[in-house]
Amino acid sequence: MQVSSFKRFICFIQLGISCFFLFKTLKIANKADSELHSSSTESSKIRRLPQAICIGAKKCGTGALKDFLSHHPLIATPSVYEVHFFDNNEEYAKGIEYYRSLMPRTLASQITFEKTPKYMVIPEVPKRIFSMDSNIKIIIVACEPKRRAYSEFIKRLQSKYTSRRFRAFRFQKDQILIINGEELLQNPAKPLIEVQQFLDIPAVLTSDNFVLDEKKHFFCFLKNAKMSCLNDSKGKTRSEGGPKFSEEFTKEADAFFETYNKELFAFLGVKILQGW
Ligand SMILES: Nc1ncnc2c1ncn2[C@@H]1O[C@H](COP(=O)(O)OS(=O)(=O)O)[C@@H](OP(=O)(O)O)[C@H]1O
């Protein structure tokens, strides 16, 4: 076989393999979709405690993560935007069955997922989550700290940023996934694929599901030719190319965050995160 026809042959094989996997993924998604909505399965749904929680960081795109993930047929999220069970003493005192009552009804094959970014900054939270389920999966959206601080500053003057407490508690490293909030903003398919792999569910959310809203400069979710974007409370600081920091502020803030960033990169085993 000549070199060029050999290359063509390899391309056909690769295309065939890609089509096979795409077909398989779509089949799983369609099957899961129709199974999940049939009336016989509807009656067997019960409320379950979450198997995965996004604990923060606040203003890093946790809302986008929840919104995008909720389109996955094997993910179910509570109807309230944030649950605030583990961070609030009064709520926590109501007990775990109360917490369960806030969760959606699901099949055993589905994963219940909730996000409350405040969980990351309240010292009691890791212990409380651990005592509910020591095997739970924790997701953290980390983002470039200057931009995060600015976003928070715009919303209200308050800031704290830590994930160490969760490691210091007895959660194992492979129970915690940290995704890059800057990527979530610029190329959401990549972190979403990481999350689906981490949750052991078929990667049905792919780059085909995300489309850039040219006006807001944010990615929206695309399903059955319908575009669904986050509401206008999100994206205040990052539209039109994002905040323009002065050179002086950039220098000062970078110097302040340098040690923390280095610690995070060392924890993740990377030199730098894209967009930081
Ligand atoms: N696709 C998409 N659409 C809209 N917004 C997006 C998206 N992806 C990431 N972001 C960024 O998410 C920031 C808000 O973060 P959170 O959802 O974690 O905020 S909160 O803690 O729940 O208040 C929000 O910050 P602000 O610009 O300050 O509103 C956005 O920059």
The ligand as an ORCA input file, in Angstrom:
! r2SCAN-3c Opt
* xyz 0 1
  N     -21.496     30.388     30.995
  C     -21.499     31.332     31.919
  N     -22.497     32.247     31.989
  C     -22.481     33.221     32.938
  N     -21.502     33.367     33.871
  C     -20.487     32.473     33.842
  C     -20.437     31.432     32.879
  N     -19.315     30.701     33.111
  C     -18.697     31.255     34.131
  N     -19.392     32.334     34.586
  C     -18.953     33.202     35.683
  O     -19.558     32.734     36.878
  C     -19.479     33.820     37.788
  C     -20.413     33.607     38.945
  O     -19.895     32.545     39.680
  P     -20.807     31.655     40.614
  O     -21.938     31.088     39.851
  O     -19.907     30.687     41.291
  O     -21.348     32.768     41.610
  S     -22.063     32.526     43.015
  O     -21.014     32.230     43.974
  O     -23.045     31.466     42.865
  O     -22.681     33.845     43.314
  C     -19.840     35.017     36.962
  O     -19.196     36.143     37.560
  P     -19.692     37.656     37.373
  O     -19.112     38.100     36.070
  O     -19.140     38.427     38.516
  O     -21.203     37.656     37.363
  C     -19.338     34.677     35.581
  O     -18.202     35.384     35.238
*
